[in-house]
Amino acid sequence: MVKYLAICYPMKGQITTRIARKMVLFIWSFSFLISLPWAVHFSLTPLAPDLPEVELCVEMWPHSSSELLYFILANLVLCYLLPLCLITACYVGIWIKVWRRHIPGETDGNARVSSVIQRSKLKVVKMMLIVVIIFVMSWLPLYIIFTRIKVGGDIEPNSLEENVLIIAAPIAQWLGSSNSCINPVLYAFLNKKFRKGFKAIVKSKKCCGTLRYDSASSVILTTRAVTLRSTNRLNESLLTSTV
């Protein structure tokens, strides 16, 4: 959502430090409230009557209907389907905005410049598509397993399905949790500016404040900015003299 506002509405969607703190507070509060029923209704239960020292953490809801309602609304809808719809909608909006944006030099007849711009746009679309696919594939196995357990009825003991779920459930949980740390890795591989910004943070040894990039990059950026301003001034003077 923040990325969508920054790209599609750069002037209206600016986030101040105060707004950022409120957003972080809201995210943490929402996550805490969503997970709170688990903390209340999970309890330790002996694995078997003859093994009282071996205990498992199991959900113990007062009613099966409340357990099913919590899973569908809190877990499936609010934690997977709704974020998936929001991420997809935001990235589709970003893709439309980037693809329709006309960059200076794209329509000037310069095939080389136009090719570079088109490759940059395709790279942006590729990165957004990969982020959405990774999110879907990371959490989908876990929610398929949860849906089968919660909605699909009882599982026969010592059956093939039970043996498969015992092996697949921990793998699916690990895969879903890995999504929280995989986005920075994707951005690092697919975005050169992200890598430069990360290096600048590491070299500055602080996460807040002004970042200092490499001197060579700064000189190149400064030279390009000066050249661009000089070209714009030249074009304005030529237009004025022509009029």
N, C-alpha and C positions, 0 to 999 in steps of 0.2 A: 504494500500500500504506500509506504514512504517513497519507494523508488518510482512508483507510478505518478505520485504527486510531483516529485522532483523533475521528472522528464516531461510530463504532459502539461503541468502547470507550474513552471519554474518560478514565476513571480508570486503567484497566490499560495503555492504550497510550501513556502519556506517554514522550516521548523526551528523555533528558538530553543534555548536551553531549558526554559521553563516547560514548554510543550513536550520536549523530549523526556523530561523527568516524569511528567504526568503520564505519558504513554508507557514508560517502563513500569511505573507503579500500577497502572491498569492491567498490563500484561501479567505481572507477578500476582496481583490480586485475583484475576480471572483464573489463572492456573492453579492457585491455591484453593479456590472455591470448587473448581472442577474435581480436584483430587481429594478433597476433604471427606466425601463419603467412603472412599476406600480406606482412609485411616480409621474411620469409625467402625466399619463393618468387616474389616479383616481381623482375624484372630488366629492364635496358634491352636492347632488341633493335633492330637496324636495320630501318627501314621497308621497304627494298628493297635488293638487292645493289648496284644502281647509285647508291644514295643512302645511303652509310654514315654520313654526318653527321646524318641525320634518324633519331632513335631514338624508340621507344615503350616505355612501361612495361607489360610483359606478364607474365601468370602463367606460370611454368615449373615445373610439378609433376613429380616423378619418375614418378608413375603417375596415369593418368586416374581410377582408382577412388578414390584418396586425395583428388583434387580434388573429385570428386562427393560423397564422404562429408563433406568439410569444408563444402561449400556447404549440403548438406541439414541437417546437425546444427548447425553453428555459425551460419550465416547465416539460413537459412530458419526453423529451429525455435527456436533460442535468441534470435535477434535480432528475429523478427517474430511467429511464431505463439504462442510462449509469452508474450511481453509483451502481445500482443493478448488472449489468454485471461485473463491476470491483471488487466489493466485492465478488461475487461468484467465479470469476476466481482466485483471490488472496487466498481465503480460500480453494479452490480445490488444488491449488499449495501447500499451507501449509499442507493440509491433506496428500497429496502424499509424501511430504518431511518427515513429522513426521512418517508416517506409514512405510516408507522404511528405516528409520534410525535404525541402529542396535546399541543398548545400551549395554555396557559391563554387562554381567550377563544374558542377554536375551537368549543366545544360549549355555549356559554352562550346561544345563541339570537340573538346579535348577527350579523345577516347581513353587515354591513359588515366587521367584524373577521374573520369566517369567510372572506369573499371575499379579503381581503388575504392571509391565511395560505395559502389555496389558490393564489393567484398566486405567492407566494414559493416554495411547493413546486414548482409547475410550472416556475419559473425555474431552480431547482436541477437538476431533471430535464433541462431543455432544455440547460443548460450541460454537464452530464455527457454527454449524447447527442452534442452537437456535438464535444466533445473526442475521443470514441471514433471518430466518423465521420472527423474530420480526420486522426487517426492512421492509420486504415485507408487512406484515399484518398491520403495523402502517400506512403506506402511501397509501396502495391500496384503501381503501374506499374513501379517499379524491380525488384521481385521477380518480376513477370511476365516482364520482359525477361531477368533473370538465369536464371530457370527455363527459358525457351526456349533460351537459349544453352548452359546446362549440361546440360540433360536432353533437349532436342528434337533433338539430332543436328546434323550439319553444315549450314551455311547456304551456299547457292549464291552464288558470287561475282557481283557486278554484278546481282543480282536485286532485285526490288521489296522483298522482305523485308529484305535487307541495307541498302538505302537508307533504309528506314523506321527500322530499328534505329539506324543511324548518327545520324539526327536525333533520335529519341526518347530514346536513352540519356542524353545530357547533360541533357535537360529532366527526365527522371525522377530523375536524381541530384540535381539542384537542388531538385526538389520534395520528395524524401525528406529532404534536409538542412534544408530550411526548417521541418520539423516541430519541430526542436529549439528554435526561437525563436518559434513561433507560439502556444504555450500562454499565455505572459504577455500577449500581445496579446488573446487570447480572454478571459482573465480580466479584463483591463482594460475591455473592452467590455461584459462581461456581469455584472460584480460591482462594485457601488459601493464596498464595503468594501475591495476590493483596490486600487481607485484611490486611496482615502484613505490606505491604508497605504503605497502607493508614493510619494505626495506627502510623507508624513511622513518617509520615508527620504531623499528628495531634500533636504528642508528641514533635516534633522538632519545631513546630510553624512557619515553613517556608516551601516554596514550592521549593526552589532551594538550592543546596549545598549537602553535604554528609549527608546521613540519618543514624541514629543509631538505630539498632534494639534491641530487648530485649537481655539482657546478656545471658540468657539461650539459646536462639536460636543461638547467636553468638558462644557460646562455642560448641554447637552441630555441627554447620557448620565448625568451626575450627578443631574439633576433626575428623570429617569426611574427611576433606581435608588432614590432616596429615596422617590419616590411608590410604587414597588412594595413597598418594605419597609414603608412606613406602611400600605398596603392590606392586606398580609399580617398585620401586627400587629392591625389592626382586625378582620379576619376571625377571627383566633385569639381575641381578646377576646370577640367576639360568640358564638363557639361555646362558650367557657368559661362565659359567663353563661347561655347556653341550657341547657347541661347542668346 
